[in-house]
Amino acid sequence: MARISKIKRFDEMREFPHVFEPDGNAILTADYEMKGHWNERFFGNDKPIILELGCGRGEYTVELAKRSPEYNFIGVDIKGARMWKGARESLKLELGNVAFLRCRIEFLFRMFAADEVSEIWITFPDPQAQKPRKRLTSSRFINMYMDMLAANGRIHLKTDSQLLHEYTLSLLKWNGIVPDKCTADLYVSELADEVLSIRTHYESGFLMLGKPITYISFVPEHSRRLTEPREEPIPL
């Protein structure tokens, strides 16, 4: 039954007008046709674009879009069966400022042009305990984000992983970047505002297990490329 349900979800996704699925082979060698044209060809306005990377079920993307109609939001993930939930809900709610993009984060540079993105949210990504290079806050990825972020474009990381939290802080310190907001326990801090208190399915599960939720917000410097810290941090 689960397999049939997944097939039906993929079939529905192909009919959704706000879901984009680039050809996996084509983007290996060429930019996606929407690169540099998201506002013009889909949203039909010039509102700033905010990405949620590894959006999963799209809960954060949808909630952000509901609360901030002055922005356009794009949820990005490779797992379409999960993304279907948020895509379907945003369609029912007739949210005109939401789109979903099914692709690997590694190919994000094929999807967005310079200065096309205003902010990036990274919510509960795989911490990649054994593969620092694959972490979505590694220097490799942040350098890629900078190529599409507008000046003063902000990156947000919300995670239950102490390893990823400490690693990201170490990376920022190594590169001389001071986060403007940071907490190792969001819900006992003063930072848990209306937006940061949005809880996804997975976050609710982490909280039930008693795991603290961490948060970092920072603006990378476009003037130079980031490098990796020499040593892997040991989480507290």
FIKOL-959559 format. One line per 4 residues: number of its first residue (from 1); their letters; for each residue x, y, z of N, C-alpha, C. Coordinates in Angstrom, 3 decimals. Atoms other than C-alpha are relative to their C-alpha. Example, Ala and Ser with C-alpha at 12.3 -4.5 7.8 and 13.67 -1.06 7.14 Angstrom:
<pts>
1 = as = 0.890,-1.190,0.000,12.300,-4.500,7.800,0.900,1.200,0.000 | -0.820,-1.190,-0.060,13.670,-1.060,7.140,-0.770,1.090,0.730 .
</pts>
This chain:
<pts>
1 = mari = 0.818,-1.204,0.000,0.000,0.000,0.000,0.861,1.267,0.000 | -0.873,-1.174,-0.089,2.850,2.387,0.863,0.584,0.336,-1.362 | -0.578,-0.220,1.318,4.357,1.901,-2.584,-1.018,0.642,-0.936 | 1.056,-0.574,0.839,1.060,2.660,-4.308,-0.231,1.457,0.381 .
5 = skik = 0.203,-1.360,-0.478,0.607,5.756,-2.143,1.099,0.925,-0.515 | -1.107,-0.820,0.468,4.049,7.019,-3.126,-0.122,0.276,-1.492 | 0.183,-0.186,1.438,3.354,6.495,-6.824,-1.090,1.032,-0.271 | 1.090,-0.968,0.172,0.084,8.400,-6.519,0.453,1.417,0.334 .
9 = rfde = -0.500,-1.313,-0.381,1.872,11.241,-4.788,0.868,0.591,-1.108 | -0.846,-0.471,1.093,4.446,11.495,-7.561,-0.846,0.408,-1.211 | 0.891,-0.336,1.119,1.660,11.476,-10.158,-0.681,1.347,0.243 | 0.634,-1.274,-0.343,-0.113,14.317,-8.339,0.990,1.149,-0.118 .
13 = mref = -1.017,-1.050,0.014,3.118,16.279,-7.990,0.266,0.497,-1.414 | -0.262,-0.391,1.389,3.601,16.275,-11.750,-1.070,0.942,-0.538 | 1.097,-0.869,0.433,0.274,18.087,-12.087,-0.045,1.325,0.752 | 0.014,-1.235,-0.778,0.968,20.740,-9.477,0.730,1.098,-0.766 .
17 = phvf = -0.629,-1.068,0.789,1.697,24.068,-11.229,1.155,0.698,0.703 | -1.048,-0.688,-0.758,4.031,25.247,-8.457,1.126,-0.928,0.439 | -1.071,0.945,-0.302,6.287,22.176,-8.309,0.883,-0.153,-1.240 | -0.953,0.066,1.102,9.423,22.113,-10.463,0.946,-1.174,0.216 .
21 = epdg = -0.868,1.172,-0.073,11.392,18.946,-11.205,0.950,0.003,-1.194 | -0.962,-0.030,1.111,14.456,19.616,-13.384,0.478,-1.405,-0.366 | -0.544,1.264,0.459,15.800,16.765,-15.472,1.382,-0.212,0.620 | -1.242,0.262,-0.721,18.575,15.178,-13.416,1.224,-0.083,-0.882 .
25 = nail = -1.135,0.110,0.916,20.773,14.487,-16.419,0.334,1.341,-0.646 | -0.209,-1.278,0.679,20.283,17.881,-18.060,0.784,0.980,0.862 | -0.656,-0.994,-0.853,21.432,19.894,-15.037,1.441,-0.375,0.343 | -1.407,0.343,-0.183,24.718,18.018,-14.952,0.900,0.898,-0.830 .
29 = tady = -0.823,-0.771,0.927,25.913,20.155,-17.833,-0.565,1.373,-0.362 | 0.608,-1.277,0.388,23.511,23.095,-18.174,-0.885,0.537,1.113 | 0.861,-0.632,-0.991,21.629,25.590,-16.022,-1.470,-0.300,-0.286 | 1.442,0.194,0.115,17.923,25.064,-15.358,-0.627,1.246,-0.615 .
33 = emkg = 0.626,-1.100,0.736,15.620,27.206,-17.472,-0.564,1.105,0.897 | 0.552,-1.002,-0.912,14.201,28.996,-14.406,1.074,0.856,0.664 | -1.084,-0.745,-0.643,17.612,30.225,-13.234,-0.022,1.456,-0.447 | 0.039,-1.423,0.288,17.462,33.995,-12.994,-1.362,0.531,-0.390 .
37 = hwne = 1.324,-0.419,0.492,13.755,34.050,-13.915,-1.152,-0.403,0.918 | 1.057,0.495,-0.874,11.838,32.779,-10.865,-1.091,1.045,0.235 | 1.007,-1.046,-0.231,10.124,36.080,-10.108,-0.767,0.324,-1.279 | 0.610,-0.386,1.276,9.457,36.893,-13.740,-0.937,-1.074,-0.545 .
41 = rffg = 0.742,1.054,0.686,8.237,33.514,-14.985,-0.987,-0.754,0.876 | 0.953,0.732,-0.851,6.519,32.041,-11.939,-0.774,0.915,0.943 | 0.699,-0.798,-1.013,5.741,34.488,-9.129,-0.690,1.222,-0.588 | 0.619,-1.160,0.625,4.970,37.409,-11.412,0.114,1.271,0.813 .
45 = ndkp = -0.233,-1.207,-0.797,6.383,39.992,-9.001,1.498,0.102,0.282 | -1.413,-0.182,-0.309,9.680,41.306,-7.674,0.285,-0.133,1.498 | -0.208,0.217,-1.436,9.334,40.205,-4.051,1.265,-0.833,0.240 | -1.200,0.784,-0.311,12.487,38.813,-2.380,-0.322,-1.485,0.121 .
49 = iile = 0.172,1.457,-0.042,12.924,35.040,-2.655,0.750,-0.582,1.196 | -0.594,0.701,-1.138,13.581,32.919,0.432,-0.066,-1.502,-0.261 | -0.059,1.444,0.200,14.694,29.281,0.172,-0.040,-0.735,1.334 | -0.166,0.954,-1.099,14.159,26.426,2.612,0.657,-1.232,-0.593 .
53 = lgcg = -0.747,1.128,0.535,16.758,23.746,1.944,-0.240,-1.252,0.844 | 0.347,1.225,-0.705,15.978,20.140,2.806,-1.350,0.162,0.663 | 1.294,-0.418,-0.571,12.359,21.209,3.269,-0.869,-1.156,0.475 | 0.788,1.136,-0.460,11.044,17.671,3.825,-1.459,0.103,-0.401 .
57 = rgey = 1.438,-0.102,0.264,7.262,17.907,4.135,-0.456,1.411,-0.371 | 0.334,-1.359,0.411,7.397,21.619,3.381,-0.741,0.811,1.043 | 0.771,-0.687,-1.039,5.870,22.638,6.703,0.521,1.401,0.283 | -0.565,-1.314,-0.277,8.273,25.501,7.344,-0.242,0.940,-1.170 .
61 = tvel = 0.224,-0.816,1.194,7.988,26.752,3.774,-1.417,0.546,-0.019 | 1.408,-0.408,0.042,4.185,26.843,3.952,-0.313,0.993,1.112 | 0.287,-0.898,-1.117,4.057,28.462,7.390,0.650,1.367,-0.201 | -0.661,-1.276,0.271,6.585,31.129,6.416,-0.777,0.794,-1.041 .
65 = akrs = 0.750,-0.665,1.072,4.589,31.889,3.272,-1.316,0.573,0.512 | 1.259,-0.476,-0.568,1.353,32.226,5.254,0.213,1.256,0.836 | -0.249,-1.107,-0.917,2.922,34.634,7.729,0.657,1.200,-0.683 | -0.765,-1.079,0.646,4.977,36.694,5.254,-0.335,0.086,-1.492 .
69 = peyn = 0.408,-0.111,1.406,3.058,37.408,2.027,0.864,0.980,-0.798 | -0.859,-0.957,0.700,5.609,40.120,1.213,1.255,-0.659,-0.571 | -1.134,0.760,0.544,8.136,37.393,0.308,-0.509,-1.160,-0.860 | 0.236,1.240,0.732,8.257,34.512,-2.156,0.857,-1.105,0.615 .
73 = figv = -0.702,1.105,-0.651,9.255,31.094,-0.791,0.106,-1.206,-0.928 | -0.217,1.217,0.782,10.751,28.039,-2.473,0.588,-1.066,0.913 | -0.496,1.134,-0.755,11.119,24.726,-0.648,0.767,-0.921,-0.916 | -0.871,0.832,0.831,13.944,22.557,-1.963,0.285,-1.315,0.705 .
77 = dikg = -0.321,1.321,-0.539,14.341,18.818,-1.429,0.041,-0.974,-1.157 | -0.056,1.022,1.050,15.097,15.697,-3.442,-1.091,-1.053,0.201 | 0.975,1.035,-0.326,12.462,13.547,-1.708,-1.418,0.491,-0.277 | 1.290,-0.498,0.447,9.279,14.226,-3.627,-1.190,-0.506,0.784 .
81 = armw = 1.140,0.570,-0.720,7.013,11.918,-1.640,-0.281,0.784,1.280 | 0.184,-0.822,-1.192,7.593,14.034,1.463,-0.484,1.399,-0.390 | 0.321,-1.348,0.448,7.396,17.351,-0.383,-1.462,0.133,-0.403 | 1.396,0.027,0.457,3.952,16.369,-1.675,-0.946,0.613,1.023 .
85 = kgar = 0.903,-0.497,-1.048,2.357,17.241,1.673,-0.066,1.524,-0.012 | -0.022,-1.451,0.002,3.451,20.873,1.692,-0.487,0.582,-1.307 | 0.439,-0.471,1.315,2.880,21.258,-2.033,-1.523,-0.058,-0.104 | 1.455,0.172,0.054,-0.663,19.950,-1.700,-0.705,1.011,0.904 .
89 = eslk = 0.625,-0.937,-0.933,-1.447,22.119,1.335,0.049,1.425,-0.535 | -0.126,-1.369,0.512,-0.124,25.319,-0.247,-0.915,0.234,-1.183 | 0.921,-0.108,1.128,-2.210,24.602,-3.341,-1.433,0.177,0.503 | 1.340,-0.124,-0.576,-5.357,24.144,-1.233,-0.218,1.379,0.611 .
93 = lelg = 0.097,-1.313,-0.638,-4.620,27.382,0.610,0.116,1.137,-1.012 | -0.152,-0.981,1.089,-4.086,29.134,-2.737,1.067,1.039,0.330 | -1.126,-0.875,-0.314,-0.766,30.562,-1.592,0.781,0.281,-1.281 | -0.676,-0.347,1.248,0.611,32.403,-4.592,1.474,0.311,0.166 .
97 = nvaf = -1.408,-0.321,-0.242,3.990,33.013,-2.956,0.817,-1.224,0.408 | -0.684,1.244,-0.337,5.056,29.362,-2.670,0.280,-0.826,-1.250 | -0.346,0.979,1.026,6.902,27.015,-5.012,0.853,-1.081,0.654 | -0.846,1.086,-0.482,8.705,23.711,-4.537,0.897,-0.469,-1.143 .
101 = lrcr = -1.004,0.400,0.976,11.845,22.558,-6.311,0.604,-1.327,0.424 | -0.530,1.325,-0.328,12.816,18.903,-6.409,1.348,-0.195,-0.693 | -1.347,0.206,0.528,16.558,18.644,-6.852,0.962,-0.207,1.165 | -1.036,0.161,-1.012,19.739,17.816,-4.978,0.603,1.378,0.306 .
105 = iefl = -0.548,-1.288,-0.407,21.173,20.732,-3.007,1.326,0.273,-0.705 | -1.289,-0.164,0.680,24.532,20.117,-4.711,-0.132,0.728,-1.323 | 0.203,-0.633,1.301,23.003,21.432,-7.937,-0.765,1.319,0.099 | 0.723,-1.250,-0.187,21.490,24.573,-6.455,0.567,1.126,-0.877 .
109 = frmf = -0.626,-1.039,0.832,23.985,26.647,-8.440,-0.553,0.001,-1.420 | 0.639,0.069,1.314,22.178,25.478,-11.584,-1.401,0.616,0.010 | 1.402,-0.407,-0.143,18.848,26.769,-10.248,-0.197,1.503,0.230 | 0.180,-1.399,-0.378,19.479,30.335,-9.047,1.195,0.843,-0.430 .
113 = aade = -1.030,-0.914,0.484,21.417,33.286,-10.464,0.524,0.879,1.134 | -0.582,-0.917,-0.978,23.564,35.830,-8.638,-1.046,1.002,0.483 | 0.904,-0.970,-0.642,21.577,38.030,-6.221,-1.475,-0.363,-0.121 | 1.405,0.373,0.200,18.376,36.057,-6.912,-0.688,-0.413,1.303 .
117 = vsei = 0.542,0.514,-1.263,17.936,34.803,-3.333,0.266,1.004,1.118 | -0.115,-0.955,-1.100,17.303,36.997,-0.292,0.480,-0.655,1.299 | -0.365,0.716,-1.224,17.590,34.452,2.556,-0.049,-1.494,-0.254 | 0.024,1.462,0.068,18.210,30.749,3.094,-0.251,-0.555,1.401 .
121 = witf = 0.274,0.742,-1.229,16.694,28.580,5.818,0.451,-1.445,-0.184 | -0.406,1.408,-0.012,18.302,25.231,6.632,-0.592,-0.597,1.266 | 0.756,0.495,-1.146,15.954,23.298,8.888,0.165,-1.515,0.172 | -0.159,1.394,-0.402,16.927,20.011,10.555,0.586,-0.886,-1.109 .
125 = pdpq = -0.628,0.822,1.028,19.283,18.712,7.862,0.725,-1.195,0.619 | -0.841,1.113,-0.435,21.189,15.449,8.093,1.343,0.584,0.451 | -1.270,-0.577,-0.467,24.235,16.353,10.262,1.237,-0.610,-0.645 | -1.119,0.628,0.700,26.417,14.005,8.197,1.196,-0.166,0.940 .
129 = aqkp = -1.004,0.143,-1.061,28.408,12.909,11.253,1.368,-0.431,-0.515 | -1.268,0.521,0.513,31.064,11.098,9.200,0.464,0.702,-1.273 | -0.338,-0.621,1.280,31.056,13.351,6.127,-0.173,1.526,0.078 | 0.114,-1.458,-0.154,31.719,17.025,7.001,-0.216,0.740,-1.314 .
133 = rkrl = 0.115,-0.686,1.291,31.957,17.969,3.315,-1.449,0.040,-0.491 | 1.387,0.073,0.455,28.308,16.975,2.815,-0.968,0.796,0.885 | 0.860,-0.791,-0.869,26.988,19.152,5.639,-0.457,1.262,-0.733 | 0.542,-1.133,0.737,24.726,21.900,4.335,0.518,1.344,0.486 .
137 = tssr = -0.662,-1.228,-0.437,26.692,24.469,6.354,1.513,-0.093,-0.157 | -1.438,0.079,0.256,30.122,23.363,5.145,0.423,1.173,-0.878 | -0.504,-1.102,0.832,32.344,25.906,3.396,-0.364,-0.214,-1.461 | 0.371,0.326,1.378,31.614,24.116,0.127,-1.391,0.518,-0.333 .
141 = finm = 1.372,-0.412,0.266,27.886,24.801,0.411,-0.200,1.501,0.230 | 0.188,-1.425,-0.260,28.077,28.267,1.967,0.589,0.844,-1.131 | -0.572,-0.710,1.144,30.372,29.394,-0.850,-0.961,-0.021,-1.193 | 0.987,0.087,1.077,27.744,28.159,-3.306,-1.189,0.924,0.287 .
145 = ymdm = 1.117,-0.875,-0.349,24.977,29.980,-1.422,0.347,1.464,-0.270 | -0.399,-1.396,0.183,26.965,33.220,-1.571,-0.106,0.434,-1.450 | 0.079,-0.335,1.423,26.935,33.041,-5.363,-1.413,0.375,-0.431 | 1.384,-0.309,0.361,23.141,33.364,-5.352,-0.664,0.970,0.981 .
149 = laan = 0.555,-0.900,-1.008,22.539,35.415,-2.188,0.238,1.464,-0.360 | -0.159,-1.438,0.164,21.937,39.143,-2.469,0.912,0.536,1.100 | -0.835,-0.622,-1.026,24.159,41.516,-0.503,-0.753,0.002,1.328 | 0.590,0.105,-1.343,23.508,41.066,3.237,-1.028,-1.117,0.098 .
153 = grih = 0.894,1.150,-0.056,21.613,37.852,2.448,0.331,-0.882,1.198 | -0.172,0.699,-1.268,21.098,35.883,5.629,-0.216,-1.507,-0.146 | 0.167,1.450,-0.074,21.451,32.167,6.369,-0.439,-0.363,1.414 | 0.516,0.460,-1.289,19.465,30.495,9.177,0.226,-1.513,0.105 .
157 = lktd = -0.114,1.434,-0.266,20.276,27.093,10.680,-0.775,-0.321,1.268 | 0.771,0.488,-1.144,17.760,25.389,12.965,0.154,-1.509,0.029 | -0.300,1.425,-0.038,18.754,21.916,14.126,-0.046,-0.546,1.421 | -0.081,0.685,-1.283,18.590,19.380,16.922,1.390,-0.579,0.218 .
161 = sqll = -1.321,0.630,-0.053,22.169,18.268,16.191,1.022,0.931,0.647 | -1.058,-0.769,-0.648,24.725,19.589,18.654,1.273,-0.017,-0.838 | -1.176,0.099,0.858,27.431,18.344,16.303,-0.047,1.041,-1.114 | 0.117,-0.948,1.104,26.134,20.411,13.392,0.035,1.440,0.500 .
165 = heyt = -0.003,-1.334,-0.605,25.551,23.430,15.636,1.429,0.442,0.315 | -1.369,-0.339,-0.390,29.089,23.355,17.050,0.918,0.092,-1.222 | -0.798,-0.037,1.233,30.595,22.600,13.640,-0.198,1.330,-0.730 | 0.298,-1.243,0.716,28.849,25.605,12.075,0.606,1.197,0.718 .
169 = lsll = -0.619,-1.078,-0.769,29.981,27.904,14.888,1.513,0.000,-0.193 | -1.440,0.107,0.207,33.536,26.609,14.475,0.401,0.508,-1.377 | -0.263,-0.455,1.367,33.406,27.223,10.723,-0.082,1.521,-0.097 | 0.169,-1.449,0.043,32.122,30.768,11.193,1.155,0.699,0.716 .
173 = kwng = -1.107,-0.595,-0.760,34.749,31.569,13.844,1.290,-0.080,-0.792 | -1.213,0.202,0.794,37.513,30.145,11.650,0.094,1.009,-1.141 | 0.036,-0.927,1.131,36.418,32.458,8.852,-0.320,1.443,0.399 | 0.170,-1.357,-0.474,35.960,35.533,11.019,-1.412,0.543,-0.135 .
177 = ivpd = 1.397,-0.424,0.110,32.153,35.614,10.794,-0.666,-0.132,1.368 | 0.686,0.003,-1.299,30.203,36.555,13.916,-1.503,-0.139,-0.236 | 1.456,0.137,0.175,26.626,35.200,14.001,-0.738,1.119,0.725 | 0.754,-1.060,-0.669,24.058,37.864,14.800,-0.990,-0.564,1.009 .
181 = kcta = 0.859,0.666,-0.975,21.836,35.365,16.622,0.490,-1.436,0.168 | -0.490,1.366,-0.254,22.824,32.107,18.274,-0.492,-0.474,1.359 | 0.384,0.604,-1.269,21.448,29.807,20.955,0.122,-1.516,-0.095 | -0.105,1.455,-0.064,22.095,26.217,22.011,-1.291,-0.638,0.497 .
185 = dlyv = 1.298,0.525,-0.451,18.532,25.892,23.341,-1.057,1.066,-0.281 | 0.886,-1.041,0.497,15.997,27.927,21.402,-1.145,0.322,0.951 | 1.238,-0.227,-0.738,12.962,27.449,23.615,0.188,0.408,1.458 | -0.250,-0.616,-1.305,14.646,28.574,26.822,0.701,1.345,-0.192 .
189 = sela = -0.617,-1.283,0.316,16.148,31.600,25.061,-1.079,1.043,-0.256 | 0.930,-1.081,0.317,14.594,34.940,24.183,-0.212,0.131,-1.509 | 0.070,-0.100,1.456,14.850,34.221,20.463,-1.238,-0.667,-0.602 | 1.114,0.798,0.530,11.793,31.973,20.119,-1.212,0.870,-0.319 .
193 = devl = 1.115,-0.840,0.429,9.580,34.433,18.274,-1.002,-0.817,-0.814 | 1.059,0.678,0.741,6.590,33.608,16.081,0.543,-0.867,-1.131 | -0.569,0.751,1.125,8.715,32.482,13.149,0.856,-1.163,0.476 | -0.887,1.060,-0.480,11.350,30.509,15.049,-0.752,-1.073,0.786 .
197 = sirt = 0.795,0.981,-0.750,8.603,28.766,17.029,-0.844,-0.893,-0.899 | 0.671,0.922,0.922,7.171,27.141,13.893,0.606,-1.384,0.194 | -0.505,1.348,-0.275,7.451,23.415,14.613,-0.413,-0.973,-1.090 | 0.269,1.014,1.009,7.753,20.790,11.929,-0.299,-1.337,0.690 .
201 = hyes = 0.272,1.344,-0.500,6.771,17.141,12.343,1.223,-0.570,0.713 | -1.222,0.560,-0.574,10.383,16.165,12.993,0.436,0.766,1.246 | -0.371,-0.791,-1.170,11.043,19.037,15.395,-0.842,-0.389,1.201 | 0.873,0.400,-1.103,8.042,18.048,17.507,0.471,-1.317,0.600 .
205 = gflm = -0.517,1.285,-0.480,9.482,14.544,17.718,1.269,0.164,0.811 | -1.243,-0.245,-0.738,12.893,15.824,18.802,-0.291,0.596,1.377 | 0.345,-0.627,-1.274,11.301,17.961,21.511,-0.606,-1.005,0.974 | 0.586,1.039,-0.856,9.318,14.995,22.813,1.083,-0.889,0.604 .
209 = lgkp = -1.123,0.800,-0.499,12.632,13.175,23.208,0.896,0.800,0.946 | -0.768,-0.838,-0.908,13.942,16.084,25.258,1.246,0.600,-0.619 | -1.179,-0.543,0.670,16.460,17.220,22.638,-0.148,1.505,-0.186 | 0.080,-1.454,0.198,17.199,20.976,22.680,0.138,0.356,-1.477 .
213 = ityi = -0.065,-0.487,1.375,16.710,22.852,19.422,0.952,1.194,-0.038 | -0.978,-1.079,0.099,19.605,25.091,18.383,-0.311,0.890,-1.198 | 0.252,-0.941,1.087,19.600,28.129,16.122,1.191,0.931,-0.185 | -1.055,-0.956,0.360,22.195,30.253,14.325,-0.498,0.813,-1.192 .
217 = sfvp = 0.295,-0.882,1.127,21.671,33.244,12.031,1.254,0.805,-0.300 | -1.211,-0.742,0.345,24.536,34.846,10.109,-0.052,0.490,-1.442 | -0.128,-0.555,1.341,25.420,36.895,7.047,1.424,-0.268,-0.484 | -1.356,0.270,0.490,28.383,35.494,5.077,0.571,1.198,-0.747 .
221 = ehsr = -0.675,-1.086,0.692,30.941,37.883,3.649,0.253,-0.390,-1.453 | -0.159,0.322,1.416,30.809,37.952,-0.136,1.409,0.285,-0.518 | -1.308,-0.435,0.487,34.312,39.400,-0.363,1.045,-1.108,-0.059 | -0.986,1.085,0.037,36.110,36.100,0.259,-0.682,-1.349,0.188 .
225 = rlte = 0.527,1.355,-0.094,35.574,32.361,0.061,0.344,-0.611,1.351 | -0.220,0.646,-1.286,35.220,30.307,3.225,0.862,-1.246,-0.159 | -0.782,1.230,-0.053,37.587,27.499,4.183,-0.407,-0.776,1.243 | 0.375,0.861,-1.115,37.176,24.580,6.591,0.927,0.195,1.193 .
229 = pree = -0.866,-0.038,-1.185,38.416,24.740,10.181,0.909,-1.218,0.018 | -0.997,1.085,0.021,41.455,22.564,10.848,-0.451,-1.234,0.769 | 0.387,1.126,-0.849,39.843,20.426,13.524,-1.496,-0.111,0.106 | 1.412,0.258,-0.206,36.440,18.823,13.925,-0.382,0.339,1.432 .
233 = pipl = 0.380,-0.356,-1.377,34.662,20.355,16.952,-0.614,-1.188,0.735 | 0.618,1.023,-0.845,33.612,18.142,19.829,-1.253,0.616,0.628 | 1.211,-0.603,-0.538,29.940,18.844,20.681,-0.053,-0.075,1.510 | 0.102,-0.039,-1.460,29.240,19.860,24.264,-1.046,-0.971,0.500 .
</pts>
